[in-house]
Amino acid sequence: MFKFCYETRYGDYKDFAEIKPGTVLDIIQDIAIRDSERCGYSLDCLRDLNRAWLMQGINVRFEQPIRTHIPIEAETAVKRFRGVTSERCTRLYQEGEPVAKAVAHWFLFDTEQMRICKIPKEMIEAYEFYDFEDSFFTYQKPEMDETATAMRTIVVSNKEIDTNYHLNNQKGAELLMDALPYDFPIRNISLLYKKTAYLGDELELCRKELPTGYYVHLQTKEKEICVAGIFVTE
């Protein structure tokens, strides 16, 4: 199990009491990269191998509000590799108490051939695995809903792309959360990354109200869904 401690910053604060949900997604993304570096597969190494880990989706559950001013202790490990995919689990704590947990589904991508590729044996052997017994730690895809109503158009900007030159996972999720009421208390997040979006792409932000929350997605002008998410209070 790989562990790392994060200090929250002013830009992470939603208000004086809690941090933004997007900060949690940023930590989950960051600690996955740090663990891969420890196993010998840094971003630079993967680039030289013409490989990249791309996220297919993630489930996040908030156990309690994550407070400002208090360090966040994070731990992560790969639960399993299977063919071309990886399932990685993360738990977050404050002062020893659990505050959030997540399971992310990734796939290995050949950046030269531009296609999904099998995880090589040497990479599998480099990682440490952990058997998470909690039933939560099995990724569940959100159901997409094409009946969601368009709210506005956004343009993918410089601040939202990453080293793969496309819309970053965490930034895409934040764009979805822009469609939520400011005071909406998120308990569970379920995200699916369906189609890659690039710098300058114009996307429609669409939303549909649910009994306990909201369904939101970003779609192209041709109505192809790029990223979809369900945000609920239970």
ROGUBA-697837 format. One record per residue (C-alpha): residue in one letter; residue number from 1; z, y, x. Coordinates in steps of 0.1 Angstrom, whole numbers, always signed. Each point is the difference from the previous one (the first is absolute). Layout:
% residues N
ATOM res   n    zz    yy    xx
ATOM   A NUM     Z     Y     X
...
***
This chain:
% residues 234
ATOM res   n    zz    yy    xx
ATOM   M   1    +0    +0    +0
ATOM   F   2   -10   +34   +14
ATOM   K   3   +23   +29    -6
ATOM   F   4    -3   +38    +4
ATOM   C   5   +21   +30   -11
ATOM   Y   6   -17   +31   -16
ATOM   E   7   +15   +34    -2
ATOM   T   8   -12   +19   -30
ATOM   R   9   -15   +35    +4
ATOM   Y  10    -2   +30   -22
ATOM   G  11   -36    -8    -9
ATOM   D  12   +12   -33   -14
ATOM   Y  13   +24   +16   -25
ATOM   K  14    -9    +0   -37
ATOM   D  15   +30   +21    -7
ATOM   F  16   +35    +5   +15
ATOM   A  17   +10   -35   -11
ATOM   E  18   -29   -24    +4
ATOM   I  19   -30    -6   +22
ATOM   K  20   -36    -4   -12
ATOM   P  21   -13   -34   -10
ATOM   G  22   -30    +6   +24
ATOM   T  23   +24    +1   +29
ATOM   V  24   +10   -36    -8
ATOM   L  25   -36   -10    +1
ATOM   D  26    -5   +18   +33
ATOM   I  27   +30   -19   +15
ATOM   I  28   -14   -33   -12
ATOM   Q  29   -34    +7   +16
ATOM   D  30   +16   +13   +32
ATOM   I  31   +24   -29    +6
ATOM   A  32   -29   -25    -6
ATOM   I  33   -19   +17   +28
ATOM   R  34   +31    +0   +23
ATOM   D  35    +6   -37    -6
ATOM   S  36   -37    -8    +8
ATOM   E  37    +3   +21   +32
ATOM   R  38   +31   -21   +10
ATOM   C  39   -21   -32    -5
ATOM   G  40   -28   +13   +23
ATOM   Y  41   -23   +13   -27
ATOM   S  42    +2   +38    +1
ATOM   L  43   -26   +22   -17
ATOM   D  44   -18    +5   +33
ATOM   C  45    -1   -38    +6
ATOM   L  46   -14    -6   -34
ATOM   R  47   -26   +27    +5
ATOM   D  48   -11   -16   +32
ATOM   L  49    -3   -34   -18
ATOM   N  50   -20   +17   -28
ATOM   R  51   +27   -10   -25
ATOM   A  52   +22   +19   -25
ATOM   W  53   +26   -10   -25
ATOM   L  54    -9   +14   -34
ATOM   M  55   +25    +0   -29
ATOM   Q  56   -11   -17   -32
ATOM   G  57   +31   +10   -20
ATOM   I  58   +37    +5    +0
ATOM   N  59   +30    -4   -23
ATOM   V  60   +31   +23    +5
ATOM   R  61   +33    -1   -18
ATOM   F  62   +26   +27    +3
ATOM   E  63   +35   -15    -2
ATOM   Q  64   +17   +34    -1
ATOM   P  65    -9   +37    +8
ATOM   I  66    -7    +5   +37
ATOM   R  67   +21   +29   +11
ATOM   T  68    -8   +29   +23
ATOM   H  69   +19    +5   +34
ATOM   I  70    +8   -37    +3
ATOM   P  71   -20   -22   +25
ATOM   I  72   -22   -28   -15
ATOM   E  73    +4   -34   +16
ATOM   A  74   -32   -20    -4
ATOM   E  75    -8   -36    +8
ATOM   T  76   -33   -19    -4
ATOM   A  77   -16   -34    +7
ATOM   V  78   -31   -19    -9
ATOM   K  79    +7   -25   -27
ATOM   R  80   -33   -19    +5
ATOM   F  81   -35    +1   +13
ATOM   R  82   -26   -18   -21
ATOM   G  83   -37    -1   +11
ATOM   V  84   -10   +37    +1
ATOM   T  85   +32   +14   -16
ATOM   S  86   +36    +9    +9
ATOM   E  87   +30    +6   -22
ATOM   R  88   +26   +23   +16
ATOM   C  89   +34    +8   -15
ATOM   T  90   +22   +30    +7
ATOM   R  91   +36    +9   -10
ATOM   L  92   +16   +34    +3
ATOM   Y  93   +37    +9    +2
ATOM   Q  94   +23   +30    +1
ATOM   E  95   +35    -4   +14
ATOM   G  96    -5   -37    -3
ATOM   E  97    -9    +0   -37
ATOM   P  98   -34   -11   -12
ATOM   V  99   -21   +29   -13
ATOM   A 100   -36   -14    -2
ATOM   K 101   -21   -30    +7
ATOM   A 102   -38    -6    +2
ATOM   V 103   -26   -28    +4
ATOM   A 104   -34   +10   +13
ATOM   H 105   -32   -21    +0
ATOM   W 106   -23    +7   +29
ATOM   F 107   -33   -14   +12
ATOM   L 108   -16    -1   +35
ATOM   F 109   -33   +19    +2
ATOM   D 110   -28    -1   +26
ATOM   T 111    -9   +36    +6
ATOM   E 112   -32    -9   +18
ATOM   Q 113   -14   -24   -25
ATOM   M 114   +17   +19   -29
ATOM   R 115   +13   -30   -17
ATOM   I 116   +33   -20    -5
ATOM   C 117    +7   -24   +28
ATOM   K 118   +23   -30    +6
ATOM   I 119   +33    +7   +18
ATOM   P 120    -3   -17   +35
ATOM   K 121   +25   -26   +11
ATOM   E 122   +12   +21   +30
ATOM   M 123    +9   +29   -24
ATOM   I 124   +19   -24   -23
ATOM   E 125   +20   -13   +29
ATOM   A 126    +9   +35   +12
ATOM   Y 127   +18   +10   -32
ATOM   E 128   +36    -9   -12
ATOM   F 129    +2   -14   -35
ATOM   Y 130   +29    +2   -24
ATOM   D 131    +5   -19   -32
ATOM   F 132   +10   +26   -26
ATOM   E 133   +17   -19   -28
ATOM   D 134    +0   +28   -25
ATOM   S 135   -26    -7   -28
ATOM   F 136   -10   +37    +2
ATOM   F 137   -17    -6   +33
ATOM   T 138   -33   -14   -14
ATOM   Y 139   -26   +27    -5
ATOM   Q 140   -10    +6   -37
ATOM   K 141   -32   +19    -7
ATOM   P 142    +0   +28   -26
ATOM   E 143   -24    -4   -28
ATOM   M 144   -27   +27    +1
ATOM   D 145    -7   +20   -32
ATOM   E 146   -34   +17    -3
ATOM   T 147   +12   +18   -32
ATOM   A 148   +22   +24   +21
ATOM   T 149    -8   +37    -7
ATOM   A 150   -14   +22   +27
ATOM   M 151   +23   +29    +9
ATOM   R 152   -18   +17   +29
ATOM   T 153   -23    -5   +30
ATOM   I 154   +13    -1   +35
ATOM   V 155   -18    +0   +33
ATOM   V 156   +12   -23   +29
ATOM   S 157   +10   +25   +28
ATOM   N 158    +7    -2   +37
ATOM   K 159   +37    -4    -6
ATOM   E 160    -5   -31   -20
ATOM   I 161   -21   -22   +23
ATOM   D 162   +13   -22   +28
ATOM   T 163   -12   -18   +32
ATOM   N 164   -24   -21   -21
ATOM   Y 165   -16   +33   -12
ATOM   H 166    +7    -8   -37
ATOM   L 167   +26   +10   -25
ATOM   N 168   +34   -12   +13
ATOM   N 169   +20   -24   -21
ATOM   Q 170   +31   +23    -2
ATOM   K 171   -21   +31    -7
ATOM   G 172   -19   -18   -27
ATOM   A 173   +33    -9   -17
ATOM   E 174   +12   +36    +3
ATOM   L 175   -32   +12   -18
ATOM   L 176    +8   -24   -28
ATOM   M 177   +36   +12    -2
ATOM   D 178   -13   +36    -4
ATOM   A 179    -9   -11   -35
ATOM   L 180   +36    -8    -9
ATOM   P 181   +25   +25   -15
ATOM   Y 182   +21   +15   +28
ATOM   D 183   +33   -14   -14
ATOM   F 184   -13   -35    -8
ATOM   P 185   +25   -25   +14
ATOM   I 186   -21   -27   +17
ATOM   R 187   +17   -34    +2
ATOM   N 188   -30   -23    +8
ATOM   I 189   -34    +7   +15
ATOM   S 190   -29   -24    +0
ATOM   L 191   -32   +11   +19
ATOM   L 192   -35   -16    +5
ATOM   Y 193   -26   +13   +24
ATOM   K 194   -33    -9   -14
ATOM   K 195   -27   +21   +17
ATOM   T 196    +0   +21   +31
ATOM   A 197    -2   +38    -3
ATOM   Y 198   -12   +22   +28
ATOM   L 199    +4   +36   +11
ATOM   G 200   -17   +24   -24
ATOM   D 201    -2   -26   -29
ATOM   E 202    +5   +15   -34
ATOM   L 203   +23   -21   -21
ATOM   E 204   +13    +3   -36
ATOM   L 205   +38    -3    -5
ATOM   C 206    +6   -20   -32
ATOM   R 207   +32    -7   -18
ATOM   K 208   +12   -21   -30
ATOM   E 209   +36    +1   -14
ATOM   L 210   +18   -33    -3
ATOM   P 211   +32    -9   -20
ATOM   T 212   +21    +3   +32
ATOM   G 213   -22   +20   +23
ATOM   Y 214   -35    +8   +10
ATOM   Y 215   -32   -17   +12
ATOM   V 216   -21   +22   +24
ATOM   H 217   -32    -5   +19
ATOM   L 218   -25   +18   +22
ATOM   Q 219   -36    -7    -8
ATOM   T 220   -35   +10   +12
ATOM   K 221   -25   +19   -20
ATOM   E 222   -16   -33    -8
ATOM   K 223   +34   -12   -15
ATOM   E 224    +8   -24   +29
ATOM   I 225   +37    -2    +5
ATOM   C 226   +12    +7   +35
ATOM   V 227   +38    -3    -3
ATOM   A 228   +21    -8   -30
ATOM   G 229   +37    +1    -6
ATOM   I 230   +27    -7   -26
ATOM   F 231   +32   +21    +2
ATOM   V 232   +29   -11   -23
ATOM   T 233   +36    +8    -6
ATOM   E 234   +12   -36    -3
***
